[in-house]
Amino acid sequence: MRAAAVVITRPRAQAEALAPHIAALGLRPVVFPLLDIQPLDDSTALQATLHDLQSYAMVMFVSPNAIDAAFRHIDRWPAAVAIGIVGAGSMAALARHGLDTSNTHIIAPASAEKTDSEGLFAALDENQFKSQLPGRRVLIVRGPAGRDFLSEALQQIGVQVEHVNAYRREAPVCDSAAVAQLRELLDIDSVWIITSSEALGNLMQMLAQTSVQAALGDAVAKIRQKKIIVPHPRIAAAARLAGFSHVTLTGSGDERLLAALQSDP
């Protein structure tokens, strides 16, 4: 999947971490975030909740962003508290904070094709852990407006579910610099890495703006001709619904993403 540029649309910190690995393949990475991750305006509730971690049977993190945001307020993870995550990116995020399966009970979907809330809930059963949860407290750490599947599924088996927001998400500002970068990326052979449906939505909204259309012409038609790489079937479905026809589904993990970049068109 050789191209003049590989556009990384993750939040900036994650995009810049991936860029050197893409450059090592002989490709040109371009960081173009479609989501901005910002700290909470008031972290009082988050800090109070995280200081009481030992009272939970499990803490579930919905994304690497949730992990990184939470661990700004965590000095030491309580050994008796299990962790639930949904993908390889979250496992890498935990490792950055000194946690792995050798020192912490971590439950994650076994299949790279099931890296979502449904996959994590299934993994609880596969790891014989679901039966330990009824009547106990489980904390879900997320951004605002997270999906409700996990909450509903856990409540149905008698779990006391609590939530806490660890960060906030914002759409990037579409200023003159962003429009200039978009012009270049739309005019050259570029492959786009899109790792969330929200980021995809932000891209389409950005391109549909009157000011962008005036500067770039039919930007929506141009982006639909680009090859995009996505890690999850839900994002692939959203991309096809948005009019993309060149969609590569890799499954979770940067190694699969990098392998797709090395493959033939």
C-alpha positions in Angstrom: 0.0 0.0 0.0 2.7 2.4 -1.1 1.8 6.1 -1.2 3.4 9.5 -1.3 2.2 10.1 2.3 0.6 8.2 5.1 -1.8 10.5 7.1 -2.1 9.7 10.8 -5.3 11.1 12.2 -5.0 10.0 15.8 -4.7 12.6 18.6 -1.3 14.3 18.2 0.6 12.5 21.0 -0.4 9.1 19.6 0.2 10.1 16.0 3.7 11.4 16.8 4.5 8.1 18.5 3.4 6.1 15.5 5.1 8.3 12.9 8.7 7.0 13.4 7.5 3.4 12.8 5.9 4.4 9.5 9.1 6.3 8.5 11.1 3.2 9.2 9.1 1.5 6.4 10.4 4.1 4.0 7.1 6.0 3.9 6.4 9.7 4.7 4.2 10.0 7.8 2.0 13.1 8.0 0.4 14.0 11.4 -3.1 15.4 10.9 -5.1 14.9 14.1 -8.8 14.6 13.7 -9.4 14.5 17.5 -7.9 16.7 20.2 -7.7 15.2 23.6 -7.9 17.8 26.4 -7.7 17.5 30.2 -10.9 18.0 32.1 -11.7 21.6 33.2 -12.2 20.2 36.7 -10.6 16.9 37.7 -11.9 16.9 41.2 -14.4 14.0 40.7 -11.8 12.0 38.7 -9.1 12.3 41.4 -11.5 11.4 44.2 -12.7 8.3 42.3 -9.1 7.2 41.5 -8.0 7.6 45.1 -10.6 4.9 46.0 -9.6 2.3 43.4 -9.2 -0.4 46.0 -12.9 -0.5 46.5 -13.5 -1.8 43.0 -13.3 -5.4 41.7 -12.3 -4.2 38.3 -11.5 -0.9 36.4 -12.3 -0.9 32.7 -10.5 1.6 30.4 -12.2 2.3 27.1 -9.1 3.6 25.3 -5.4 4.4 25.6 -6.5 8.1 26.1 -8.5 7.0 29.2 -5.5 5.2 30.6 -3.0 8.0 30.0 -5.4 10.6 31.5 -6.2 8.5 34.5 -2.6 7.6 35.3 -1.8 11.3 35.7 -3.6 10.9 39.0 -2.5 7.4 40.0 0.7 6.8 42.0 0.4 3.0 42.4 -2.1 0.5 41.1 -3.7 -1.6 43.8 -2.7 -5.2 43.1 -6.1 -6.7 44.0 -7.9 -4.7 41.3 -8.3 -6.2 37.9 -8.1 -4.1 34.7 -10.2 -4.5 31.6 -9.1 -3.1 28.2 -10.3 -3.5 24.6 -7.1 -3.6 22.4 -3.4 -3.7 21.8 -3.1 0.1 22.1 -4.4 0.0 25.6 -2.1 -2.8 26.5 0.8 -0.6 25.3 -0.5 2.3 27.3 -0.6 0.3 30.5 3.0 -0.8 29.8 4.1 2.8 29.6 2.8 3.1 33.2 4.5 -0.1 34.4 1.6 -2.5 34.2 1.5 -5.8 32.3 0.2 -9.3 32.7 3.2 -10.2 34.9 2.2 -7.8 37.7 -1.5 -7.1 37.1 -4.6 -9.1 36.3 -5.5 -7.7 32.8 -8.4 -8.9 30.8 -8.7 -8.1 27.1 -10.3 -9.6 24.0 -8.3 -12.5 22.6 -9.1 -11.7 19.0 -7.8 -8.6 17.2 -11.1 -8.5 15.3 -13.1 -8.1 18.6 -11.4 -5.1 20.1 -14.5 -3.4 21.5 -16.9 -3.4 24.4 -18.5 -6.6 23.2 -15.2 -8.3 23.0 -14.2 -7.3 26.5 -17.4 -8.5 27.9 -16.9 -11.9 26.2 -13.4 -12.0 27.5 -14.7 -11.8 31.1 -16.4 -15.1 30.6 -13.5 -16.6 28.7 -11.2 -15.7 31.7 -13.7 -17.1 34.2 -14.0 -13.7 35.8 -17.5 -12.7 35.0 -18.9 -14.9 37.8 -16.9 -13.0 40.3 -18.5 -9.6 39.5 -22.2 -9.8 40.5 -22.8 -7.6 43.6 -19.4 -5.9 43.3 -18.4 -2.5 42.0 -16.8 -2.0 38.5 -15.5 1.4 37.4 -15.5 2.4 33.7 -13.0 5.2 32.9 -13.8 6.9 29.6 -14.3 10.2 27.8 -17.6 12.0 27.6 -20.6 10.3 25.9 -19.1 6.9 25.9 -20.9 3.8 24.6 -23.4 2.2 27.0 -23.0 -1.5 26.0 -20.6 -2.4 28.8 -22.7 -0.6 31.4 -25.9 -2.3 30.4 -24.3 -5.8 30.0 -22.7 -5.6 33.4 -25.8 -4.3 35.1 -27.8 -7.2 33.7 -25.6 -9.6 35.6 -25.9 -7.7 38.9 -22.7 -5.6 38.8 -22.7 -2.1 40.4 -21.4 0.0 37.5 -19.9 3.4 38.0 -18.4 5.8 35.4 -15.9 8.6 35.5 -14.8 10.9 32.7 -11.0 11.2 32.4 -10.7 13.7 29.5 -12.6 15.6 27.0 -12.6 15.3 23.2 -12.7 18.2 20.7 -12.8 18.5 17.0 -9.7 20.1 15.6 -9.8 23.8 14.5 -9.9 24.1 10.7 -7.7 27.1 10.3 -5.8 28.3 7.3 -2.8 26.0 8.1 -5.1 23.0 8.3 -6.8 23.9 5.0 -3.3 24.3 3.3 -2.3 20.9 4.6 -5.6 19.4 3.4 -5.0 20.8 0.0 -1.7 19.0 -0.3 -3.0 15.7 1.1 -6.0 15.7 -1.2 -3.9 16.4 -4.3 -1.3 13.7 -3.7 -1.5 9.9 -3.4 -2.1 9.6 0.3 -3.3 6.8 2.6 -5.3 7.7 5.7 -5.2 5.9 9.0 -8.5 6.5 10.8 -8.9 4.8 14.2 -12.2 6.1 15.4 -15.7 6.7 14.0 -15.7 10.1 15.7 -12.5 11.1 13.9 -14.0 10.1 10.6 -17.1 12.2 11.3 -14.9 15.2 12.2 -13.1 14.8 8.8 -16.3 14.7 6.8 -17.7 17.7 8.7 -14.5 19.6 8.1 -14.5 18.9 4.4 -18.1 19.9 4.1 -17.6 23.4 5.5 -18.3 26.1 3.0 -14.9 27.8 3.6 -13.1 24.5 2.9 -15.2 23.8 -0.2 -14.4 27.3 -1.5 -10.7 26.8 -1.0 -10.4 23.2 -2.1 -13.2 22.5 -4.5 -15.1 19.2 -4.1 -13.1 18.1 -1.1 -15.6 15.4 -0.1 -15.4 13.7 -3.5 -11.6 13.8 -3.3 -11.3 12.3 0.1 -13.7 9.4 -0.8 -11.2 8.3 -3.5 -8.4 7.9 -0.9 -7.4 4.6 0.6 -8.1 4.4 4.3 -6.9 2.0 6.9 -9.2 1.2 9.9 -8.8 -1.2 12.9 -12.4 -2.1 13.6 -15.5 -3.3 11.6 -17.6 -0.5 13.0 -15.3 2.1 11.6 -15.1 0.3 8.3 -18.9 0.3 8.1 -19.0 4.0 8.9 -16.4 4.7 6.2 -18.3 2.8 3.5 -21.5 4.6 4.6 -19.7 7.9 4.1 -18.8 6.9 0.5 -15.3 5.4 0.8 -14.7 2.5 -1.4 -11.0 1.7 -0.7 -11.2 0.6 3.0 -8.6 -1.8 4.5 -9.7 -3.4 7.8 -6.6 -4.5 9.9 -7.8 -5.5 13.3 -6.3 -4.1 16.5 -2.6 -3.3 17.0 0.0 -1.2 15.3 1.8 -4.2 13.9 -1.3 -5.1 11.8 -1.5 -1.5 10.6 2.1 -1.4 9.6 1.8 -4.7 7.8 -1.1 -3.3 5.8 1.1 -0.3 4.8 3.7 -2.7 3.5 1.3 -4.8 1.4 0.5 -4.3 -2.2 -2.2 -1.8 -3.2 
